[in-house]
Each structure stands twice: as structure tokens, then as C-alpha cells.
Amino acid sequence: MPVPMRTDVLMICAHEPSLDPRIRWEAEAAARRFDVTVLGFNRDDGPEPERDSGSVYQIVRLVRPAVSAAYFFWRLRDVLPLPMYIPLAALALLLAPVLLLAEIGGRSLRMIVRRPRISVFLQRSRLSSAIGWARRRLPMRLEYILAVLRAQFSPAASAFWNCLREMPRKPAAVHCNDLDTLLVGVLAKRYYGCRLVYDAHEFYPVSDPHGNWLDITFFSLIERLLIRHADAVVTVNPMLGEAMRAAYRLERVYSVPNAEPWTGECPEPDAGSQMERLANGRVKFLFQGRFTPARGIDELIEGWAAVDGERAALFLRGPDNMWREAAIEKATQLGLLGRSVYFLDAVREDELVAAAAEADIGVIPYKPLILNDRLSCPNKLSQYLHAGLMVLANDLPYVRSVLSEAEAGLFYTSADLPTLVAAVNEILDDPVLLRRGRENARRFARECFNWQVQGEVLLALYQGADAAQPEPAMPAHVASHAPAA
């Protein structure tokens, strides 16, 4: 009896695939039932192999082509309704001179501020706020749109669509990760009948903290136009899904959170590790991740000045950059560096859970400034839970809902730093609370907050089945921040 041919699934991301662990989780899980190819770009600095078939799925890394912003619109015309051609062409002609001037001005400004000495000077002076103000002005938002199209959307549309057209066997399902790849999926569905699954890792139109009405409206229109062609829409949690569903009037948005695969292994902390030696018997709080603006790291360090440094130590681990240097400088100015605040070197992505297991409490300090941060599902949430850490988090609705269900966390408000100190003291004063929180974290990760459980939704959607999920209820104060599209 012949063996039935397995269905082909093509996963597309507009970056080097290993940069996002969610891509790996998706591919490894799907490869058990489907023939999976992950299509992405190669690194600009030190390329990876163009093709990698060493794992259970194939990775194809393309060179990012130099393509103008106009190419995206040229390809977009293939999916536009005919009545929209004439007004869009007229609008393009009217805006062309403005866009050209914005692009020239934006390039000149970027060349200036990216010089190392000037960049550091701006970060440490009041001019940084002036640059932030300028980024919100209309010409800079026009240039931002062009820059994103030129760097992300157009290269993805060109390289991935050409690659897909040359495939001898077309995929049955195309999984588009984020908005910058969605046009390729829509084209694949239109010309080859592929099933289209759109996986929005964030609500793209409101992803830039400096965004204003122009770029939010532009990318909302792009997403509104393309998202209606998707057979299924997925995002990282039900609250963000409800915001997208309401904005685009979709029938349904599925939720697949960023949850580490369960390995069954219990990470054993290294008794002689640097963290253990520096803590010297104190309770260990850990922030693990990238240092970027609006992550709440400054507030975390500032609030730590009021924490009893004889009983608790704060460790911050992540790649070096200018914001990490600024955090080190802040801890130094407050007299905390080397006393109760410590900075550790970054570890590889596949070592994050084991490295986190050295601590007692994981910290998620993200500030709820924009919708994507307020409704975020950080990778570190599942990493902390899988490592068996209790979690101390800024008051973010989805993170709170997970930790409350798991009974594995406490919360504070970054705008009210005494709440941070109170939460830390509650943990320090109650060892039973800490022990129970850690046990609950590990149990919750094992039972439900893992990719084996959560990722089943995607496997059903590739086959065209309905993945049963309860309808989400989004709090009114959260819904009020969702943009109209």
C-alpha cells in the first residue's frame, strides 16, 4: 500500500529564522506531521548556509535584495480590486515629490545620528528628547514608512515571491509570520490556491512608539486589505487577538502564546555560578532579555534603590548595547552597581531557560506605553515558568492573567515604584510564598503553558480544521486603546 504524500507547509519570515524562537517552535512541531520549509533572509553580518536540511525541517535563507519601496506597491496591485487602481495611482503621483524629499532628509539625518560619538552624545543629552519629537513629525513619519517598505516589505515581496514561483511543488499551506510577509501569502493563495495562515506576532500598525496617525493609518490600511484574504489569523494572546478582530471586523482571531516547548528536564542551577557567588545567599531576582527603551529597566533599577540590598540582589542579563550601558551608568549613579545590582553576559537562545534557573524570581518590567507592550506575551514569561521561577511583573493585562491562573506571580506598577518595593518585600518576608510560586510555575508550564499544547491550534489550521478556542473577553480599559483601522 503506497505511503500517502505528506502535505507541504511553507513558513515565511522576513529575517534570519533563528532570530525568533517562535519560528523554530512552529517548524519543529509541524514537521512531525508535514513537510516543512522555513523561508527567511540570511544575516547581513556573517551569512549562515543558504540551505540547511540538518534538522527535521528545511531552512532556506535568501540574500536580502536591494529593492525600492515602490516595488511593494507594484506587487500589491495584483491583489487590489480593479476600482481602486485609478485613485491609488493618482494618490501616488501626488505624493511622489513629498516622499522623495522625506526620503532624502531622513537618510541625511540617520547618517548623522548613527555616528558613534554623536549617538552617545544624543543619548546623554537633552537632544535625545528633541530627536524623539522630530521622529513624530509628519516628514519623518513619511520617511519611516518608506524606510520600512524599502528594508522589510519590498525585499520580502520580491525575494520570497520569486522563490515560491520557482518551487517545483507548491505548498498546500503558507504560514506568514508578521505583516511584512503577508503579501507573499496572499499572492500564493491567489495564484496557487495555497491555504493562508497569518501569524501576527504583534499589532504591526501600532508597533512603533513614535508612530502617529499617518503611519498607523497607512499600515492599518495595508493590513486591512491583506488580512481579509487569510484563511486563519493568529496572534500571541486572546486580548491582542480581540483588539485586531475588533479593528478589522474579523470573524475570529486565534491565540497561540509564546510558550516554550516542554522538555521534561528540570534545569539544575550551577551551585558555583557567577550569579550564585554574587548573590551570596540573598534572594535572586533576574531580568533576562534585550535592553531597549520602554522596557521599564530604568524604573526597575531606580526602584531597587529602596530594596534591602542585604536580602535581595537584582541581576540583569542581555546583549551589550547603548541601552545596557545606560542602565549600568544609572546603577552606578545610584550606588547600586556591584552591591545589589549586577549585570551578566548574555547567553545563547537555547540556554535561556537553564540560565534563568539560577535565579529565584524572574522580572518582566515592560512599560505599558503602547498597545503591543500592554498586551504583550514576552518569550521570557514562558522561559521563567519553565525554569521554575516565580515571576514579578509590571501590571500588564495578559501577563497578569497567565500568572494569576498559574498562581505564580506578583505585580507592581512602574509609575508607582513603592509598589515594586512592596512586592519585593512580600516575597522576601514569606519564603513559603516564594516556594509555592516556584512550584506552581513549573506545574503550569508542564500542564498547559508549552508549545506542545498551545501549538496544536496551528497544526489544525494548516489542515483547514477549526481550532476550538473559547471566545476571549477583553477588558474595557484595554479595548479603549485599540486603534481604529
HELIX and SHEET records of a PDB file:
HELIX    1   1 PRO A   17  LEU A   19  5                                   3    
HELIX    2   2 PRO A   21  ALA A   30  1                                  10    
HELIX    3   3 ALA A   69  LEU A   76  1                                   8    
HELIX    4   4 ARG A   77  VAL A   79  5                                   3    
HELIX    5   5 LEU A   82  MET A   84  5                                   3    
HELIX    6   6 TYR A   85  VAL A  113  1                                  29    
HELIX    7   7 PRO A  116  GLN A  123  1                                   8    
HELIX    8   8 LEU A  127  ARG A  135  1                                   9    
HELIX    9   9 LEU A  138  VAL A  148  1                                  11    
HELIX   10  10 LEU A  149  PHE A  153  3                                   5    
HELIX   11  11 SER A  154  GLU A  166  1                                  13    
HELIX   12  12 LEU A  179  THR A  181  5                                   3    
HELIX   13  13 LEU A  182  TYR A  192  1                                  11    
HELIX   14  14 TYR A  204  VAL A  206  5                                   3    
HELIX   15  15 TRP A  213  ILE A  227  1                                  15    
HELIX   16  16 PRO A  238  TYR A  248  1                                  11    
HELIX   17  17 GLN A  274  ALA A  279  1                                   6    
HELIX   18  18 ILE A  297  TRP A  304  1                                   8    
HELIX   19  19 MET A  322  GLN A  333  1                                  12    
HELIX   20  20 GLU A  349  GLU A  351  5                                   3    
HELIX   21  21 LEU A  352  ALA A  356  1                                   5    
HELIX   22  22 LEU A  371  ARG A  374  1                                   4    
HELIX   23  23 ASN A  379  HIS A  386  1                                   8    
HELIX   24  24 PRO A  397  ALA A  406  1                                  10    
HELIX   25  25 LEU A  417  ASP A  429  1                                  13    
HELIX   26  26 PRO A  431  GLU A  447  1                                  17    
HELIX   27  27 TRP A  451  GLN A  454  1                                   4    
HELIX   28  28 GLU A  456  TYR A  462  1                                   7    
HELIX   29  29 ALA A  476  ALA A  479  1                                   4    
SHEET    1   A 8 ARG A  51  ASP A  52  0                                        
SHEET    2   A 8 GLN A  58  LEU A  62 -1                                        
SHEET    3   A 8 ASP A  35  PHE A  41  1                                        
SHEET    4   A 8 ASP A   8  ILE A  12  1                                        
SHEET    5   A 8 ALA A 173  ASN A 177  1                                        
SHEET    6   A 8 ARG A 195  ALA A 200  1                                        
SHEET    7   A 8 ALA A 232  THR A 235  1                                        
SHEET    8   A 8 TYR A 254  SER A 255  1                                        
SHEET    1   B 6 VAL A 341  LEU A 344  0                                        
SHEET    2   B 6 ALA A 312  ARG A 317  1                                        
SHEET    3   B 6 VAL A 283  GLN A 288  1                                        
SHEET    4   B 6 ILE A 361  ILE A 364  1                                        
SHEET    5   B 6 MET A 390  ASN A 394  1                                        
SHEET    6   B 6 GLY A 409  TYR A 412  1                                        
END                                                                             
